[in-house]
Amino acid sequence: MNSRVVQPPEVPPARAIACHPAALALCQGDKSGDHTLPTLSEIRDDFALLDDWEDRYRYVIELGRQLPEFPEALRTDANKVRGCASQVWISTHIGENDGQRRMHFEGDSDAHIVKGLIAVLFALYQDATPEEILRSDPQSVFTEFGLAEHLTQQRSNGLASMVARIRADATSAIA
């Protein structure tokens, strides 16, 4: 089956982007200052409502805009993700909740679509145990959403690098 790689649309400034009804809550933003991203299930439901890839790209970009502000102090070489064409930083924090070690992530990118991919990854991995992260199959999620076939090779490689980084941090947390 031939699949066509769709280039992301040019993105107008944040306040000018047209909001698809499926992403209305994201467009309106959370007025409380709480940056709660949608769950993977909510993203899945929203994706199902979007008819074409331009709408899906816009939605992923809107997800990225909902990431909490990434502190300048975390833009370090240690947090930089290698293998991404864009600038990408992921900071991993390990805490304990209910007697289990949990991994919490912060991230940012200088590319809108990549920031959105970070948000999708965080929906999959945020506050999971290292063991849950290592058992997960992110490729099946990206395939289900169509991201695997609609991202450019460069973006796909960057996404694989972000997943590898998170999995390496989970492996280190177990050791």
C-alpha positions in Angstrom: 0.0 0.0 0.0 1.4 3.4 -1.0 1.1 5.9 1.8 1.7 9.6 1.1 3.8 11.6 3.5 2.0 14.8 4.2 4.1 17.8 5.2 2.7 19.7 8.2 0.9 22.9 7.3 2.5 26.2 7.9 1.5 27.2 11.4 0.2 30.7 12.1 0.9 32.3 15.5 -0.7 30.4 18.4 -3.7 32.6 18.8 -4.5 32.6 15.1 -4.8 28.8 14.6 -8.3 27.6 13.6 -9.6 25.2 16.2 -11.2 22.0 15.2 -14.2 21.1 17.3 -12.4 17.9 18.5 -9.7 20.1 20.0 -11.8 22.9 21.4 -10.7 22.4 25.0 -7.1 22.6 23.9 -7.6 25.7 21.9 -9.4 27.5 24.7 -6.6 26.5 27.1 -6.9 25.9 30.8 -7.4 29.2 32.6 -6.3 27.9 35.9 -2.7 27.5 34.8 -2.8 23.8 35.3 -1.3 22.1 32.2 -3.1 18.8 32.2 -2.7 17.1 28.9 -5.3 14.8 27.5 -5.0 11.1 28.2 -4.0 8.7 25.5 -7.7 7.6 25.4 -8.9 11.2 24.9 -6.3 11.7 22.1 -7.4 8.5 20.5 -11.1 9.7 20.6 -10.1 13.1 19.2 -8.1 11.6 16.4 -11.1 9.5 15.4 -13.1 12.7 14.9 -10.6 14.3 12.6 -11.1 13.7 8.9 -7.9 14.6 7.2 -4.2 14.8 8.0 -4.1 18.6 8.0 -6.6 18.6 10.9 -4.6 15.9 12.6 -1.4 17.8 12.3 -3.1 20.9 13.7 -4.4 18.8 16.6 -0.9 17.4 17.4 0.5 21.0 17.2 -2.2 22.1 19.6 -1.3 19.3 22.0 2.3 20.6 22.0 1.1 24.1 22.9 -0.4 22.6 26.1 2.9 21.4 27.4 3.9 23.2 30.5 6.6 25.8 30.0 10.0 24.1 30.0 12.4 25.8 32.4 15.5 27.3 30.8 17.7 25.6 33.5 16.7 22.2 32.0 17.9 23.1 28.5 21.1 21.3 29.2 23.3 19.0 27.1 22.3 16.1 29.4 18.6 16.6 28.6 19.1 17.1 24.9 17.8 14.2 22.8 20.3 13.1 20.2 19.1 11.9 16.8 16.5 14.6 16.3 16.7 17.1 13.5 15.0 19.7 15.7 16.2 20.8 19.1 14.5 18.5 21.7 15.0 18.3 25.4 13.5 15.7 27.8 14.0 15.9 31.5 13.2 12.8 33.6 12.3 12.9 37.3 11.8 9.8 39.4 9.5 10.0 42.4 7.6 7.6 44.5 3.8 7.4 44.7 2.0 4.7 46.6 5.2 2.9 47.2 6.0 2.6 43.5 8.7 4.5 41.6 7.1 6.6 38.9 8.7 8.6 36.1 7.7 12.1 35.4 8.8 14.0 32.2 9.2 17.5 31.1 10.0 18.3 27.5 10.3 20.9 24.8 11.2 21.4 21.2 11.8 24.3 18.8 9.5 22.6 16.2 5.7 22.8 16.7 5.0 19.3 15.4 7.8 17.8 17.5 6.4 19.5 20.6 3.1 17.8 19.8 4.8 14.4 19.4 6.3 15.0 22.8 2.8 15.6 24.2 1.6 12.3 22.7 4.6 10.5 24.2 3.9 12.0 27.6 0.3 10.8 27.3 1.7 7.4 26.9 4.5 7.5 29.5 3.8 10.2 32.1 3.9 9.0 35.7 4.3 5.4 34.7 6.6 3.0 36.5 9.9 2.1 34.7 8.6 -1.4 34.2 5.3 -0.1 32.6 7.4 2.0 30.2 9.5 -0.9 29.2 6.5 -3.1 28.6 4.7 -0.5 26.5 4.6 -0.7 22.7 4.7 2.9 21.5 5.0 1.8 17.8 1.5 0.3 18.0 0.1 3.7 19.2 1.9 5.6 16.5 0.6 3.1 13.9 -2.9 3.3 15.3 -2.9 7.1 15.0 -1.4 6.9 11.5 1.7 8.9 12.7 4.0 6.1 11.6 3.0 6.4 8.0 2.4 10.2 7.8 5.6 11.6 9.4 8.6 12.3 7.2 11.5 9.9 7.7 13.4 12.6 9.6 10.5 13.1 12.1 10.1 9.4 12.4 13.8 9.1 13.3 13.5 11.9 15.8 10.4 10.2 17.4 12.3 6.9 17.6 15.2 8.8 19.4 12.7 10.3 21.9 11.3 6.9 22.6 14.8 5.4 23.0 15.7 8.1 25.4 12.7 7.6 27.6 13.2 3.8 27.5 16.9 4.2 28.4 15.9 6.4 31.4 13.4 3.7 32.5 16.1 1.0 32.2 18.5 3.2 34.3 15.8 3.7 36.9 15.4 -0.1 37.4 19.2 -0.7 37.6 
